[in-house]
Amino acid sequence: MACAFFFGDMENEPGITDQTKPEPSARSLRGKRHSKKQGELAELAFIYKAASLGLDVAKPWGDSGRYDFIVDSGTRLWRIQVKSTYNFDGYGYRIGTYWKSTTKHVCYTAEQVDFLAGLVVPEDVWYILPVPAFAPRKVVAVYPHRSTDHGQYEQYREAWHLLKDDRSASHATPDSSLRSK
């Protein structure tokens, strides 16, 4: 199944012409990896995936908040931070669960976000992680390439249902100012 976006610089790929360009895929996010651009492309992929699953997605104005999106479950609004990774250590992929202050890396808290949506770009796999599942860790390891692995976070692989289900409140505490009326 093809994805909606091509994340790369096809102009610099040897042997690639308009006729031979691959179908879009999050796996295609290659070429120069600028973290800002990679993050923007991951956010686009998140919007597409969430909307294709019937979720309503809103983008807050500006980028100074700790969350990238608000997802409306129908009865609740969730604050979502999107992250992406290529960081493979030979065994698993590493997803950062922190933001950078001027002096250090700070783990996201339930007061800042409800879920972290992590895209493992080479595998084209999402992890929908409630904050209590990873805090206070600054990095989580995931293993999407190992179908038999029962890693700590594998229950959150493609767990988009958590954003639709009010019972997810037991895993995340939405900001009362974001609750639907």
Beta strands, then each sheet from edge to edge (+ up, - down):
strand 1: 56-58
strand 2: 69-72
strand 3: 77-85
strand 4: 93-96
strand 5: 98-100
strand 6: 105-107
strand 7: 115-120
strand 8: 125-130
strand 9: 139-142
sheet 1: 1+ 2- 3+ 7+ 8-
sheet 2: 4+ 9-
sheet 3: 5+ 6-
end
